[in-house]
């Protein structure tokens, strides 16, 4: 049975000329792919509906008849969408899923394409079961409820992005509050009649004074029982709103939450400077305390890395779950061993790095194996390849693993187009998945190849447009090391000192990482990906200190002046 966090979701939204999928047509469609609990890729396009768009729909969506007239023809767009949703085990997901699915299905039929047999998940149904009765359940209101930034409302991509983020929030709730772990359970749950469980009024009266003094910022909160034992740990972007939400209704659909709330006798909290710090602290506290009402959920999963061992003169590549080898480089964390195997296959096809295990004698005149004769290995075992020549080939692999795959991606894209032209959509979809994952996983926006051991990033994120403040996230070796808020016309000397001491201290990279380090890397990596559209990325690796700091000051001034 598939875990809800590992399943691939195709989150779809359509804009149309009306509400009848038989009579009306799609004017715009978007699909956001969610894999391994993260947004992995997205696709969107206007479509020429060859049908008049009523004025009230144009006013709502901003899609005019002129835009539609110049939009792509349906066939090409529908081929692309069909290739995405036809990937095996993909869950077709939408807000009011029957509406979007029926428009996609009838559109495919009109163009003589068979709609794939898919499982369907409705975020509207889930929201009605998981979000309190006092909140509206449309996409815009749910985005506000979960603190999700949203742009281009009533346009397909804007709504699909928001729905994908809402899906992740709902998966977190259904996992922790209803102990649902598999797709099969989730698909049944969305259509299941839920019995409400009463909340005791005494629980509210016991903590009423605490509820009135809650801060509005991010942080981690703790629920305690009558014996002063911590029974639940959670994180929040806004502590006041999140904690109060437990006491807003007289009943809840989750038996687990009803039991939790009825056993709350006290509340404590710890504020953090930002949401990312709250995520990291929550993970650490759950592992440390192991509260009875916290589900391990996705946070305790192990993620593999690709390891290049430098202890050998002619290193090989392998899968590793530990980062405690001081003579190795690690690339990841990666979503699962199956995907690591695919990456290693691509490397094996395109680079001449040895695949044989163990050491060997590098003597002249050794007998090469089959891989040499089919030009898959430089055969260092023969002694005819120098360590520098082999290192050059390995450096190309490092560039590939850092997102600079060049020819490989082009060859994969060409193969995908060939399959698509031959109407082999399932094969095309499988290749497209590999392309999308490779781009997302290893795209660090840098011009230098880097492993986890040498991964340093500084993120600049605007916080308040009116007060012209920005936040700086200083990430070293995949971990959040420092956080600074900079206001309008602030003195940057202290910021420069922090940056210099962290990134330009002359100390070598980390040689080993603990299990907690790996967990934090995964949290940081996921958070960066969710916020990459609103952040500016700077990379100190390979830069001179003076030029990097000068560039940082220019970026900060651009935001704060």
N, C-alpha and C positions, 0 to 999 in steps of 0.2 A: 504494500500500500504506500502511495506517495505521501511524503510529508508536506504539509501546507506551505512550508517555507522553501522547499526545493522545487515545487511544481512550477511550470512555466504558465504565466497568465498573459493573454492578449487582451488588454483593456481597450475597448473600442468605443468611439463616439461618432455619431453621424449627424450632420445637419441636412435637412430635407426641404422639399417644396411643400410638404403637408404631412399629415399623420397617417395616411393609408399607404402601406408598403406595396400594394398592388397597383394603385393609381398614381401615386406620387413617386418622386425620384430623389436620389442622394445628390446634394450639392457640394458636400465636403465630408471627408472621412479621415479619421486619425486612429492610429493603433499604437499604444504604448506597451512595450514588453516588460513584464516584471518576472525576474528570475532570481531565485535564491534570496528573496526578500528585498531585492533592490531593483530600481528601474534600470534596465539594461540597454534599451534602444527605443526609438520612436520613428513613426512614419506618418506623414499626413499629406493630403493633396486635395485641392479643389477638383470638382468633377463637373463637366458640362452635362446638365440634366436633360438638355433638349426639351425643356419645359419651363413655362413662365414661373418666376418666383414672386409670390404675392408680396405687396408692399409691407405688410406687417411683419413678415418673416425677414425681409431685407433690413427693416429697422432693428429687429431683435439681434440678428446675426452679423449684420454689416456686409453680407454677401449680396451683391447687386446682380441684376441680369447681365450687365456688361461684363462683370467679373466671370460669371458663369459661361458666357458666350466664348470667352477667350481661355477657358479652363481646359485641362487635358480631357481627352475622350475617356469614357468609362472603362473600356476594355483593359487598357494598360494598368490603370489604377486598381481595378478589381483583380487582375492577375497578381499584383503585388500583395494585396490584402489576403488573397486566397493562399498564397505561398506561406504567409505568416501563420494564419490560423490553422493551416493543414499540418503543421509540425506535430508529430505524435505527442499525445498527452497534454497538448495545450488546452487551457481552460479559457473559453470565450467569456469575457467578463465585461459588464457594462452596468450603468446605473439605469434601472428599468430595462433589463437585458432583453426581454422579448421584443421591445421596440427596435433596438439596434440590430438584433439578430435577424428579424424578419426583413428589414430593409436590405441587409447584406445578402440574405438568402435569395430573395426575389431578384435582386440585381444580378447575382451570379447566374440564376436560371435564365434570365433574359439574354445573357451573353453566352448561353450554351455551356456553362461550367457547372459542375455538380458541387453543391455545398458540402463541405466535409461533415462527417458525424463528429460532433464535439460535445463535451460537457459544458454546461453553461452556469455561470455564477452571477448573481444579481447583488450588487452592492446596496441597492435600495432595500431589498428584503433583509439583508444583514443589518443595515443601519436601523431598521424598524425594530429589530430584536435586541440590538446591542447598545443603542444610544437612548438616553432617557426620554420620556414622553414629552417633556417640556421643550424639546428642540425640534425644529423643522428638519426634514430629511432630504431636501434637494441638495445638489452638488455645492452650490454657493454657501448655503448655511452650514453644511457639514464641514466644508473647508475652514470656515470661521471657527467652528466648534473645536476642530483639531489644531488650529493655529497654522493652517497650511496657506502659504502665499499663493495667490491665484491671479493670473492675467488672462486677457482675451476670453472672458466669460461668453458663453454661447457661440464660441468658435470651437471646431472639433478638437484641435490639439490642446487648447487651453482646458477644455472640459475633460479630455482624456487624461491629461497629466494630473489634474486635481483628483479625478476618480482613482487613478493608480495610487496616489498618496493616501487617499481615503481607504482604499483596499488594504494597504499595509497597516494602517491604524486599526482597522476592523479585524484583521488577522491576529494582531497582537492581543486585542480584547478577547476574541473567541478562543485563543490559545490559553490565556491566563485565567479567564473567568469561567470558561466552560470546558476546559481540559480537552479541547479538540485538537488532534495532532495530524490527522490524515485528511486528504482530499475527499475520500469517500464519506467520512463523517461530516465534513463541511458542506458537501452538496446535499446531504440529507437534512442537516441542521437548518439551511436557509428556507426550507419548505415545511419545517416541523412546527407544530403548534407549541408555543412555549408557555409553561405555567409560571405565573408570577409568584414571587416569594416575598412575604411581608418583612418590612424593616421595623425594628423596635424603636419606639419614640425615645426610650431611655438612652439609646446609644447617642442620639443627637444631644440630649441634655447633658450627658457626661462630658462632651467636648465642645459645648457651645461657646465657652469663653475662648478656647483656642481658635475656633473658626473665625472669630471676630478680629483676631490679631495676625492672621496669615499675611505674609508678604506677597507682592505681586510678581516678583522675579522668578527666575529658574532655580531649580534645586532638587533635592532628594528628600522624601518624606518617609516617616516611620509610623506605623500603627502598632500600638501596644495593647496587650490584654490586661486583665485584672491582676495578673501576677507580675506585671511590668516587663513581660517578655515581648520582644519584637516579633510580630506575626506577619507583617507585610512591609516590603520596601518598594517604593515607586519613585519615578522621576517625573518632572513636570516642567513645561516651558513657563507656566504661571502657577505657582504653588496654590495661591488663593482659589483660582477657578477649578483646578483639578481636584483638590481635597474637598471643596464644598460640593462638587458634583456627586460625591458618594452619598450625600444626605439630602439631595434635592427631591427625591421621590419617596413615596411611602412603601413602594414595592419595586422589586427588580426581577429580571428574567433569569438571572443566574443564581442558583442555589449557593454556589461557592461565595459569591459576593454578598449575598444575604447573611451567610454565616460569618463572613469576615466583618461586615459592618456591625452586626449584633454583638461581636466580641471586642469592639474597639472601646477602650477605656481611657486612652490618652493618645495624643499625637505630638510628635516632635519632628523637626525638620532641620536641614542644613542647606543654606543658600549657596549657590555657585555663581560664578561670574558669567556663565553662558550655558547654552543648552548642551553643547558637546561635553563640557565638564560634568554636567549632570548625568549624561548617559554613561560616562566612564565611571563616575562614583557609584551610580546605581549598580552597575555590573559588579564592581568590586565588593560592595556591601552585601549583595545577594549571595555571592560566593563565600564571604566571610561569615555571615550570620545564618544563612540557610533558613529563612523564615518559612513557616509551615504553609502559608498561603501563596508563596511565590512558586510559580512553575518555572522549571529550568528553561523550557522553551528553546528558542533559537540561540540564546546566548551561550549555551554550553556545548554547541557543536564544535567539532574540530575541523580545521580547514588546512588543506595541504599546500605546500610550497614546492617550487622547482628548485632543486639544489645543484649548484656547480661546486664540486669539491676541488679546492686548489692545493690540496696536500699531495696530489699526484702531478707528475710532470706533464701528463696528457689527460686532463680531467674529463670526466663523463657527466651526464645529466641524470638525475634521479628524482623520485618523489620523496618528500620528507614532511613529517608532521612536527618535527622538533627543530628548533633553531639554535642548538647548543654546540654546533661544530665551529670552533674558532677559525678554522682554515677553509671556510666555505662561504659562498654567496647564496642568497635566497631571494627568489622572485615570487611574490604573492602578497597576501593569502589568496588562494583560488577557490572557486565555489565548490569543487568536488573532484574526486580522483578521476572520474570519467573524462572531465574536461582537461585535466592535466595530461591524460593519456593522448587526447586529441592534439594538444599542443606539442607533445613529444613526437608524435607521428609526423606532424608538419615539419618539425626541425629535422627529423630523420630523412624526410623526402628532399629537403632543400639545402642541408648543410652537411659537411663531411666531418662529423664528430663521431668518434668511436662509440659503439654501443656495447662492446664486450666488457664484462665485469672483471674486477680484480686487476692486479698489476701484471707486468710482463717484462721480459728482458728486452731492452731497446738496442739489440745488437744488429750489426749490419748483416743483411742476407736472410732475415727472418721470412717465413712464409706467410703472406697475407691471406686473409680469409675471403669468402665470397663478396663481402661488402666492398672490398677494394676493387674487385673486378667489375662490379656493377656501378662503380663510381659513387658509392655512398660513404666511403671512409678514406682518409688520406693514408691509412695504414702506418701509424707511427711504430707499430711492432717491427717493421722492416728496418728501422733505423735510418731511413732515407728522408724522413721529415724532421726538420729541426723543431725545437720547442717554440721558437718564435713564429714559424709558419703555422704550427698548430694553434698557437695563441691568437693569431690573426683570424683564423676560421672561428675560433670560440668567441672572439670579440663581435663577429657578425651575429652570432647567436644572442649575445648580450643585447645588441641593438634590437634584434627581433623581439626579445622579451621585454624591452623597454618601450615598445610601441613603434619601432622603426622597421617594420617588416617589409616595406617597399614592394619588391617583386612578388612576395608570397601572397599578399592581399590582392594584388592585381591579377595574379593567376587564379586565385579563388573566385574573384569577382567575374572573370571571364568564363570560368566553368559554370558559375551560377547562371549567367546569362544564356549559355548554351542549353542548359537544362530547361530554363524557362521558355526559350524559343521552341524547344521540342515538346512543350507542354508536360514536362516531367517536374511538376510543381513540388512534389514531396522532396525529391533530391535537391532541387533548387533551394527549398526552404531550409533543409538541413545544412547546406553550405552557408546560407545567409546567417544562420544562427552562429556558426563558427566565426564568420567574419565580424558580426556584431560583438560577440563576446571578446574576441581578440582586441578589437578597437577599444572597447570600454575598459577591459581589464588592465591593459598595459599603456593606455594613453595618459602619460603624466605631464603632457604639455611642455616637456623640457626638451632641450636640444642635446642632452647628454644621456647615454644609457646609465641606468642606476638600479641597483638592487636595494632590498630593504636595508641592508647594512649601511648604505650611503644615501638614503632617501631623505632629503631635507627640503621642506616647503614652508613658505610664508604666505598665508592667505590674508587678503585685505577684504573686509566685508562692510559695506555701509550699514549703519545701525539706525540713524535718525536723520532724515533729510532736513528737517527744520533746524535742528541744532548742529548739523554738519559734523556728526561723530562717526567714526569708523572703529571697527574692531580688528586687531591683528592676532592671528592664530599662528604661533610658531611651532612647527611640527618637525621633529628630528627623529630619524630612524623609524618613521611611521607612528610616532607617539606625540601627543600634545604635551609640549614642554613648558609653554608659557602663553599668557594671554594678556593683551594690553588694549585698553580703550583710549583712543586719541580724539580729543575735542578740537573745536575750531581754533585755528591759529595757535595750537599748542606748541610748547617747547619740545622739540624732538630729540634733545640730547640724551634723555633717559632711555628712549626707545632705541637709539643708536647703540648705547652701551649694552642693552640687553641682547640686541641682535649680534653685536660683535662677540660678546662672551659666549653666546650659544653656538653660532655658526662658524666663527673664525678664531677659535681658541687653539687651533693646531693639534688638537687631540685626535687620535685615530678613531675610526668607526667602531661601533659595538661589535663584539666578537660572538656574543651568545645572547639568546632571548629566552625568557621564561614563558610558561603557558599563559600567565597574566599579560605579558607583553603582547603575545599573539592576539589575545582577545581584544586588547586595546587597539591594536593595529586594525583589526577588522571593524571595530566601532568607528574609528577615525576615518577609515577608507570609505565606509558606507555613508557617513555624514558628509564627507567632502563631495561624494558623488551626488548626493541629494541637493547640495547647495552650490554646485559648480557654476550654475548660470548667474548667480548673484555675487560671485567672488572673483577677485583678481589674484592670479597665482604668480609668485616670484620664487626663483630657484637660486639659492646661493652657491650650489655646487659648481665649480669651474669658474666662478666670478672672483674678481679681486674685491677685497673688502670695501675700498673707497668707492668703486663704481657701483657696487651693489647698494650700498647705503645711499648714495646719491640718487639712484633710481627709485629706491624705496621712498625717499623724501618727496620726489616728484609725484609719485602715485598718491601718497597721503595728501599732499597739497591739492591735487586734482579733486579729491573727494571733499576736503574740509574747507575749501575757499569758495 
